[in-house]
Amino acid sequence: MTQAAPPNLDPKDRINYAEVLDFPTKRLILIGTLLGLFLAALDQTIVATAMPRIAKDLNGLNLYSWVTTIYLLASTAMVPIYGKLSDIYGRKRVLLFGIVVFLLGSALCGMAGESFFGNLFGGGMMQLIVFRGLQGFGGAALTSVAFSIIADIFAPAERGRYQGLFGAVFGLSSVIGPLLGGFLTDNVSWRWVFYVNLPIGLIALYFIATKMPRLASGLKPKIDYIGAILVIVFSVPLLLGLTFGADSNYGWTSPTVLTLFAVSVVALIAFLFVESRHESPILPLTLFHNPTFAWGVLARFFIGAAFLGAILFLSLYLVNVQGVSATKAGTATIPLTMGLIFGAVMSGQLASRLGYYKMLIIIGLCLMMGGFFLLSTLTADTPYVRVILYMVVLGLGIGPALPLFNLAIQNAVKPWEIGVATSSGQFFQQMGSTIGTAVFGAILSATLAPGIASNLKAAETGQPAAVVAQLESTRQKITSASGASANASRSGSTGPTFEQVAAQITAGINTQFSSISAAVKSGDPAKFSAVVNNPALPAQLREGLSRIPAQAIQSPQGQQQILNTLKTSQTTATTAALKVARTTYDLSSRATKVAFASTVSRIYLISIFVALLALLAVLPMPNLRMPKKGEGGGGERPGALAAMEG
């Protein structure tokens, strides 16, 4: 059961907005809320596409990952806090505050590295990181409060059909984001991937400021300041520890990572102690007495881990095995996104019609497990059409999880708990995503490089000595820099093309023969002797040059004869070197693709288990019937329309 009405709840301030508001007003509120949510969702996908150009322009490749990490840290830590504040002060105020902060952060991100900022924070890339943190601080309000608004303005029986729209927004942003980000970066400026938020945000502000009521739960302001601080002290070190632990520069046993985990554990213990005694806690522990909430947030934790891993590693498979360019990797997952949108919308509609959601969640999770199983069969030779089919199946499975868990939790708690319960579900899902990404990333780092090295060793069998030497050299480099190679793969780096390799080989041979030709044309035996004894030259070439008598280079006829011979030798050497390089490149590429496909398929096998844990968490959830319109008021009662205004 949920907690009884808290002593700081004033029932007369609780308005049943689902009954008081007319549908046109609800529609305008919905548009503004969806635009705000679209802002936060679009920002993640649009920025990812522009990051290579941003890192190059701001000279911050070493800080590349922190642009995303800092946003995740700020947004995850603030999600439960905004949820509670929205219960106290109303959704409208918190959402407006979040959008304003997000837009301010967006504008500042677009200006990062400009001359008028000088050396603020140590340079352009650090400015971008700080401003992205500000963006995340505001963006958390958009994602945590938006889902609660559905429960405020629609009756329980109607919520399902609208929750699906919110899931579809995330799917739509993953299609539009990479396309728009690539277009703006290539044709305008990367700064516009941030500036584009401003017009969308201003429209959302207008709808929310003019059309949205206060949407207050009736709770009186009694803020759990200590609990809010402890949420941040718990989540930020934990996320940092997971980020650093998956980084080869630190590792899971480094003192830094262990200290961060220790701080997080101490903060968690203190948080549980404080929350159990506070009158109006940030996260009421009594919510966990509600089986729908308790099992629901646990399932969302596992779904978060499986969901982000699916997207991230599928993109890496497409880049490193299927040969999709890094810029197009985001759009290559459109089939998964389409399945996700369809699954989210249809499951919400079905839940509203059937009145029950548990079976739909179970069907979705079974489909998700089926999608992971199909993806676990991926090889280096899987046709792209089959990969598309697998993506659609996975999307259809993931789709129902996005709206239905919110629906289940919101229908199971009291009206004054909706904000904190919804944001808590979001918090657990984001924590699951972070932990899942770190664990799967560690698996990639631990298995990819050894897999490539093993495949390269096997590829040496039956090859000419020159090819074996090249393969062995490549294998040694990968073995000695396994962490770096795995991290490069995770960031989407695919290495040089054969054309680039061939150009380097040809340029190197041309340089060698140019120096020999110059020594021959000089007619100076001492210069010619120095070139002949150059250890950088191939042994066979040095041996041939050593047979040329010194007097031969002192006559024009002799020089011309030698130069003609050198030209023929250069052509032969280039052809032979390119043949060896082509064979080596093909074998190395094949070894890398096979190892990468094997590693990703192993990750998806583990994802089946993670999805199974989510399914097992769903089974004990009560199969509650969604109340019809007018039922399940939970103590709500209409109030004066004037009290609705913020």
N, C-alpha and C positions, 0 to 999 in steps of 0.2 A: 504494500500500500504506500501511497505518497504521504508526505507530511501533512499534518492538519494545518488549517489556516494559521499563518504566523500572526503573532500579536501586533505586528506593525502593519497589518493589512486592513485597509479601510474599505469595507464592501461597497459603500455608496460611491466610491471612486471607480469601481469596476463597471465598465460599460460593455455590453455585448455588441461589439461593432458589426458582427456578422448579421445581426437583425436590424440594427439602426441604419447602416449605410445602404444606399441604393446601389444597384449594379453598375451604372455609369461611373459613379465615384470609385467603386471598387476597381473597375477596369483601369481608371487613370492611376490609381495607387499602384496597381499591378505593373503598369507600363513603367512607371518611375522606378519601382523596385527592381524590375528585370533589367532596366538600363544600368542601374547601380551595380547589380551583380555581374552584368556583362562587362563592365569596366574592369572589375577585379579579375575575371576569368580571362579576358582578352589580353590583359597586361602580361600574363605569364607566357603565353604562346607568341605574342608579337615581339617581345623583348628577346626571347631565345634566338629568333632568326637573325636579329641584328647584332648579337653579341660578338661574333668574330670581327666585324667591322669596328665596333665600339672599342674592343680591346686593342685593335691596331691603332686607331686614331688617338686613343688616350694613353697608349704605351703602357698597358696594364695587363698583359697576358698572364703574368704570375698571380694576379688577383681575379682572374676570370670567373672562377666558381663562386666567389664571394658576392657577386652581384645578385645571384639567385639565393645564396645561403642567408644573407642578411634579411632579405624580404621574408623568407620562410621563418626565421627566428622571430622577427617582430610580429608577424601576423599570427603565428601559432600561439605565442605567449599571450596575446591580447584577446583571442577569441572568447574564452570563458568570462573574461572580465567585461567585455562589451555585452555579452549575453545577460549578465546580471544587471549591469547598468541600464540596459533597455527595459528590464522588468521594473526597475525603480523609476526611471525618468521618462519612460516611453520610447517606443522604437523610433519615432520621428526625430527626436533630438539627437540620438546616438547615430542614426543613419546620416543625418545632415552633417554632423561633426565628422564622421568617417569620410564622407565624400569630399568635404572641404580639405581635410588633411591630405587625402589621396591626391587631389588635384594640385595642391601646393607641392607635394612631393614630385608629381609628374612634371610640373613646370621646372622645378629645380633640377631634376634628372636631365631634362632636355638642355639645360644650360651648363651642365657639368663640363669642366675643362675650358670654359670661355675665359678670355683674358681678364674680365672684370672680377673674377673670383680669385685671381692671382694663384698663390700657392696654398690656398685654404685647404686644411686637412691633409696637406702633403702632396696635392696634385689632383689632376682630373679624375683618375680612376677611383681614388679614395673619396672624392666628392660624390661621384656617382653611387658608391657603396653606401655612404651616409644618407644620401637622399633616397635611395631605394629602401633603406630602413624606415625612413619617414613614410614612404609609400605603403610599406607593409603595415605600419602602425595604423594608418587610416583604412587600408584595405580589409583588415580583420573585421571592422565594423560592417562592411558591405556583405561579407560572406556569412557572418554569424547572425546578423539581425534579419537579413532578407528572408531566410527560411521561416523565421518566427512570424513574419507579417502575414503569411498565408493563413496560419492558425488564428490570427487575430481577426481577419476580415471575412473569412469564409467558415461556414458551419462544417463540423467534422465530416458530414456526408459529401461535401463538395471539395474538400481539400485535395483529394487524390488527383483529380483531373488537372489541378493547377500546380501541384508539386512536380508533376512530370515536365512542365514548362521550365522549371528551374534547372532540372537535370539537363534538359535540351540546351539551355544557355551555355553550359560548360562544353557540351559537344560542339555546338556551333562555333564557339570561340576558338576551338582547336583546329577548325577548318579555316576560318577567316584570318586568324592571327598570323600564321606563317605566310599566307598569301599577301596580306596587307603589309606585314613587316618586311618581306622581301621586296615588294614594290617600292615602299617608302625608302628603304635603305639604298636600293639600286638607283632610283630615279629622283629622289628629293634629297633626303639626309636622314641618317639614323636618329637624329634628334626628334624627328617627327613621329617616331614610334611612341614617344612620350607625349608630345604635344597633341597627338590625335585624341588623347583622353579628355582634353579640355572641352571641346564642343559636346561630346557625348555626356560628360559629367555635368555640364551646365544645364543641359536638357533634363537630365535626371533630377538635378536640384530644383528646377522649376516645378516639375510634376510633384515632387515630394513636399516642397515648401508650401505649395498652394492647394494641393488636393488631399494630402494625407493628414488624418487626425493624429492626436498625440499617441494613441495606442498604448495606454498605460495599464499596468496590471493591477494597480491599486495599492501596491506596496509603498510605504512611506520611506523616505531616504534614510537608511541606516547602512552605511557602506562599510564593508569588511576590508579596510585598508591593508591590514596585515596579511589577510588571505590573498589579496591581489598581488602584493609584493612577493609572497611566497610562490604563487603560481609562476611568476616570471623567473624567480631564483631557481625553481625546479626545472622548468621547461628549457630555458636558454642554455644552461650548462649541459643538460642532457642532449639537446640537439647539437651543440658544439662538440661534445664528446663523440657522438655518432659520426659527425662530419670528419673530425680529425682521425678517428679510429679507422675509417675506411681509406684514409690518405696514407700512401706509402711513406710519406715524410715523417709520420708520427707512429702509426700502428696502435693496436688495441692495448698493448701493455706499457705504453709510454707514460711517464709520470704526469704529463699534462692531461692525457685522456683519463687516467685513473683519478686524478684530482677533481676533474669536472664531474665525473660520475659520482664521486663521494659527496661533493657539494649538492648535487641533485638529489641524492638519497636522503641527506640530512634535511634538505628543504621539504621533501615530500613528507617525511615523518612529522616535521613541524607544522606543515599545512594540514595534515589530517587531525593533529591535536587541536589547532586553532579552529578549524571548521566544525569540529564536534561540539564546540562551546560557544560559537558566535550566534547571536540572535538572527542575523540575516547573512549567512555565509555566501561567499562567491560560488561555491559548489556545495549545496546541501547534501550531506552524506546520507540523509534519509531517502534521497532519490534512489539509492541503490537497494532500498527495501522493495522498490517497485520492480518486479521481475521483467517487465517489458523494457524499462529503461536499462536495467543492469545488463541483461543479455543483449539488448540492442546495441549499446555502446561497445560492448566487447566484440560483437560481430562486426561493427563498423571499423574497429581497430584492425582486425584481420583483413577486411575488405580494402582498407586504405593501403595496407602493405602489399596486397596482391595487385591492386589497381594501378598504382604508380609504377610498380615493377613491370607490369605488362606493357604499359605505354613506353617507358624508358628503354627497356631492352628489346622491344620489338623495333623501335626506331634504329637502335644500334645494329640489329640484325639486318635491317633493310639497307643500311649504309655499308656495312662491312662485308656482307655476303651477297645481297642482291645487287649491289652496286649503285643504289640510289644516292644522289648527291646529298651532302649534309644539309644544304639549304632546302631541299625538297623532302627531307625525311619527315617533317611535320605534316605535309600534305599527303604523304604516302600512307598515313594511317587514317585517311578519310573513310575507308570502308568500315573500320572499327568504330569511328565516330558516328557514322550513319546508323550502324546497328545499335549503338548506345542511345542515340536520340530516339529511335523508334521504340526501343525497349523501355526507356524512361517514360515517354508519353503514353504508350499503350498500357503499361502496367498501372499508371495513375488512373487512367480512364477505367480500366477493368476493376480496380480496387473500389472506385466510387460506385460502380454498377453492382458489384457482387456484395459489397459491404464487409468484406474480409480481405486481409492482405498477407497473412502468414504463408498460405500456399503459393501465392505469387512470388514471394521472396524466396521460398525453397526452390521453386522452378527456376528462378533466375540464377540462384547459386549453383544448381545442378548444370545449367547451361554454361555458367562460368567455368566450372570444373571441366566440362566437356571441351570448351574452348582452349583451356590450358593444356588438356591432354593432346588435342590436335596440334597445338603449337610445340608441344614437347617432342613431336615427331619431325620437326624441321631439320633439314640437312642442308649441305651446301648446294644440293641439286634440286631442292624443292621448287617447282614452277611458281612463278609469281601469282598466277591465277589462283592456285591452291592456297597460297598465303592470304590472299584477299578473302577467300571463303572462310578460312580459320578466323580472320579478324572480325568478320561479320558475326560469327557464332559467339565469339568472346564479347563483342559489344552488346549483343542481345542479352547476354547473361549479366553483364555489369550494369546495364541500364536500369533495371528495376530497383537495384540497391540504392540508387541515389535518392529517389523520391519516397520510397516505401518505408525506409527506416525512420525518416523524419516524420512521416505520417503516423507510424506506429507509436513513436515516442510522444508526439504532441497529443495524440488522442488518449494516452495513458496517464498523463500528468494533469495537475490542476492548472487553471488559467494563469495563476501568478507564477507558475514554474515553467511556462512554455519557453521563455527566453533563455533561461539558464540551462534547461534540459536540451534544447535544440543546439545551442552553442557548445554544450559539453559533447554532444555527439560529433559535431564538426571537429572539436579539439582532439578527441580520440582518433578520429579518422586521419587527421593530419599527422598526429604522432605515429600512427601505424605506417603512414606513407614514408615518413622520415626513417623510421627504424627498418622498414622493409628495404628501402633503397640502400641503406648502409650495409645491411646483411647481404643482399644480392650483389652489391658492388664488391664486397669482400670476397664472395664466391668467384666473381669474375676475375678479380686480381689474383686470386690464389690458383685458379685453374687455367686461365687463358694462355699465359706465357709458357708454362710447362707443356700444354697441349700443342702449341705451335712448334716448340723445340722438338717434341717427340715426332711430330709429323714431318718436320724437316729432316730428321735423322732417317726416317723410313724412306723419304724421297731420294736419298743419296744412292740407294741400291740400284746398280746397273747403269749409273751415269758416268760420263767421262771424268777424268781426274780434275779438269778445270772447273766443271760444274760442281763436283763434290767439294772442292776447295771453297767455292763461293757459298754454297749452302752451309758448309761448316762454319764459315766466318759469320754468316747471318745468324746461325743458331747460337753461337757463342755470345754475340751481341745481345740477343733476346734474353738469354739465360742470365747475363750479368745485369740486365736492366729490366727485369720482369715487372716490377711495380710501375715504372715509367711507361712501359708499353701498354699495360692494362689501363692506366689512367688516360693515355692518349686515345685508346679505343673508346673509353667511356665518354670522352669529350667529342667523339665523332671524327677524329683524325684518321684518314685512310691511307696516308703515305703517298709517295710520288707515283705518278703513272709511268708506264714503260717508256713512253715518248720522252719524259723528263730524264729517265735513267739513260736512255740511248743518247740523248743530247749531251749529257755529262761525259759519257764514254767517248763519244766522237770528239768533243771539245778537248778532252785530255789527250787523246791520240794525236790530234792535230797540233796541239801545243808541243808534244814530244818531237814530232817530225819537223816542226818549224824550227825548233832549236838545233836539231841535227843539220837541217838544210842551211841554216845561218852559219854554222861552224864550217860546213863544206865550202860555202861561197866565200868565206873569209880567206881561204887558202892558208890558214895558220895551223900547222900540225899540232901546236900546243892546245889550241882551242878545241880542235877535233878530238884530241886525246882525252881532254876533260869531259867531253860529251860522251865518248865511248865508255869511260869508266864511271859514268853516273849510275849509282845503284838503283835509282828509280826506274831505269829502263828495264823492260823485260829481258831475262837472261838470254833468250834466243836472239833478240835483236842486238844486244851487246856483242854476242859472239860473232854475228855476221859482220858488224861494223869493224870489229878488231882485225878482220882479215884484209881490210882495205889498206894498202900501203900508203905511207905518208906522202910520197911523191905524187900520188894520183890526185890529191886535192889541190896540188900546186899548179895544175894546168887547166885552162878553160875546158878543154875536151874531156879531161878526166872528171872535172866537177860535173859537167853536164851528164856524163854517163852514170855517175853515182846518183845524181838527182833523179834521173829517170828510173833507176832501180829502186830508189827510196819511195818514189810515187807509187810504184807497183806494190811494194811492201806495205806501204801505208794502207792502200785499198784492201789488201789481203788481211792485214792485222785488224782493220776496222770491221770487216765482214766476220772474221772469226770471233772477235770480242763481242760483237752484237749477237751472234748466234748463241754464245755461251750465256750472255746476259738475258736473252729471250727465254732460254730454257730455265735458267735460274729464277727469273722473275715469275714465270708461269708456275713453277713448282712451289716457290715461296708463297705466291698468292693463293694457290690451291691449299697449301698447308694452313695458311691463316684462316681461310674461309671455313675449312673443315673444323678447325679448332674452335673458331668462334661459334659456328652453328652448334657444335657439340656442347659448348658451355652454356649457350642460351637455352638449348633444349633441356639441359640439366636444371637451369633456373626455373623453367616452366614446370618441370616435374615437381620441384619444391613448392611452386605456386599452387599446384593441385592440393597439396597438403594444407597450405594456408587457407585456401578457399574451403576445404573440408572443415577446418576449425571454425570458420565463420558459420558454416551450415550447422555444425554441432551446437554452436551458441544460439542459433535461431530456434532449434527444436524445443527447448524448454519455455520459449516465449509464449504467453497466453495468446490464443487465437481470438482476440477481442473483436466483437462486432462494432463497426463504426456507427456511432449514433446517427439517427436521421436528423434532419434539420429541426432545430428547436429542442433536441435532447442533449444531455450531457453538458448542461450549462456550468456545472461545477460551482454553483454559487453566484454565477454571473447574473446581473440584472441590468436592464436598460437604464441609462442615465440621461441627463439633459444633453441636447445636441451641443449646446454652448461649451460644455465641459470637454468636448472632443477636440477642440482647437488647441494647438500647441502653444 
